[in-house]
Amino acid sequence: MASPDWYKKLTDYPSNKQNPFLEQTIAEMKVSVKRQTIRPRKGSGGDASLMVVDSLGEQHASATFIREIEVDQGQFTKIYHDGLAMRSGLSARGKKVFEYVCHQLEPGKGTIHFMLSQCMEFTGYKSKANVISGLGELLEADIIARSTESSLYFINPIVMFNGNRLTFAKSYIKKKLVEKGKQQLEFGFTPFDTLRELDRSE
């Protein structure tokens, strides 16, 4: 929990042009593979196999088709386990501001607009200092990060996200590849290989 003597100006935290948490999110995101066996309905003979035939209708073999779907394990979860752990270490002010940030999350977005007056109304605080202090705790805990715009903050998708992080991660990688002219990027992973793996879900 934050010390009552702890204080840091919001401007002491670095401002970012891009979400500083995304590469870590992609590296740490846990993706599971679900296998589904696709079979036809059983006929009168009780045969559930799919038959492989040629253009003349000649039977050659039977087959079972497996479809693999990669799914972000937490895609329907707004606050993840790491986020709950971080939240437990916040002060009462930090927790209230955290709840406001979660309330501001839009589907598929990696940013939120932080409106001071709106947050004061949401939290019930009459003093701006309480809100600013809580906001500082979220920055200190790497739950959010400042952008180059004063009211725009990046969220940490490892902590919380509204929607499918898998789709969000793929969009980020593709955008970076376009920006860099499809050159090798300084990632903690190989972007092309990662995209191939993620694209198996499509």
N, C-alpha and C positions, 0 to 999 in steps of 0.2 A: 504494500500500500504506500502511496506517496507520502513523504514526510510533510508536515505542515509548514516546514521551513523551506521546502523545495519550491523554487520558482525559476522559470525560464520564459523569456519573451517568445511569442510565436515567431517573430522574425529571426530568432536565433536558429530556427530550424531551416534547413536548406529548401529552396524552392526548386521544383522539377518541371521540365518541359514534357516529360512522359512519366507514366506510372512506374515508379522505381521497384515495385513489388512483382512485376509480371514475370521476369525471367526466373525468379525464385519459385513463383507459383507453378510455372510449367515444369520446373525441375522436380518439385515435390508433389505435384498432383498425383494422386493414386488413381490409376485407371484399371478397371477390371474388364475381363473379356467374358461375355455371356454367350454360350453356345446354344443355339436352338435347332433341333432336328425338325426338318420340314417333311411331313408325310401327308399323303392323300388320305381321305376317309376310307375306312375299310369297306371293301365291296362285299358282294354276297358270298364270295369264296373266302373271306376273311384275310385277303392278301392286302397288306398295307405298304408294299414296296412300290417305288417308282420304277417303271420299266423304261429302259433306253432302247429306242427303236430308230431305224433309218428312215429315209424318205419314202420307202416302199411299205413301211409298216412292219418290217422284219425285226423281231425281238433279238437283242444282243446281250443285255445284262440288266440286272436290277441295281438300283442305286439309292442311297440315302444322302440327302443334301444337308450340310451343316452351314448355318449362317452365324458368323461371328459379329457381335456388336460391342464396340468399346463404349463404356459408360462411365462418366465421372461418378464416383461412388457417392458424392454428396450433392448431386446436381439439384436436388429438390430441397436442400437444407440452406437456410439463410445464414445461420451462425454455426460455424464448424467447431469441432472439438478444441482446436487451437484458440479459436476466438473466445470460447467459454472460459478457458484457462486464463487468457489475458484479462478478460472482464473481471474475474474474481480478484485480480490484483489491483483493481482500480479503487479509488475512493468513491464515496457516495456521489460526488460531483462528476467524477469521470464516468461512472455507470449511467448517470442520467443523460449525459451528453452522448454517450455510446448508444443509448436507446434512441435518441433523436437521429443520430447518423443512420442507424438501421432503418428508421422510419423513412428516411430520405432516399433509400436505395431504389433505383429504377431497374426493371428487368434488363439484364444484359449490359449494364453500364458499369464502368470502372471508376466513375467519379460521382461526387455528390456536390450540390451547391449548399454551402453552409450560410444560413441567414441568421445573424445574431438575434434579432428581435423575435424571429420565429422560434428559435431554440429556447429563448427565455420563456416564451409562452408555453412551449411544450414541456419544459422542465419545471416550470413554476417559480424559477428564480427571479427575484426582483433586481438583483445586482449583476451587472455585466461581468464583474470580476469572477464570480462563481463559474459562469459559462466558459470564460477564457481559460480559467484554471483547469476545468475539465477537458477542454479542447487540447490544452497543452499535454495533459496526461496521455491522450490518444496518440499524439504525435511522438511523445517519448517512448511509448510502447510499440511503435511501428504498426499501429492499427490503421492509421491514415497518414498521408504525407501532403505537404503543401505543394501547390502548383504555382505557376508564374502569375496566375490570376488570384486576386485576394480572397474571393469567396468560393473558389473551386478547389476541392480537395480530392486526392486520389485515395481510393480504398485499397486495403490489402485483401485480395481474393482468398488468401489462405485463411483469413479470419472470418470473412463474411462475403456473401455474394447472393444476388437475387437472380436466379436463372441457372443456365447450364455453363459451368466454367470451361467445359471441353470446347464448346463452340467459341467462347470468348478467347481461349488460348489459341485456337487455330486462326482466328481472325487477326490476332496480334502478330503471329509468326508470318502470315501471308503479307501483312502490311509492311513489316520490316524487310521482307525479301524484296518487295517492290521498291521501297525507299533506297535500298542498297544496290539496286540493279542486279539482284539475285546473286550477289557475291557472298562468300562465306562470312558469316557473322561471328562476333565474339560472344557466343552463347555458351552455357554450360552443357549444351547438347548440340547435335547436328540438326539444323533446321529442316533440311529436306527429309532426312530419315524420320524425324518427329512428325512431320506432316503426313508422310506415308502411313505411319502407324495410326495417327488420328483419323485419317481419311478412310480407314477401314470401317468406320461407323457409318459412312455415307453410302 
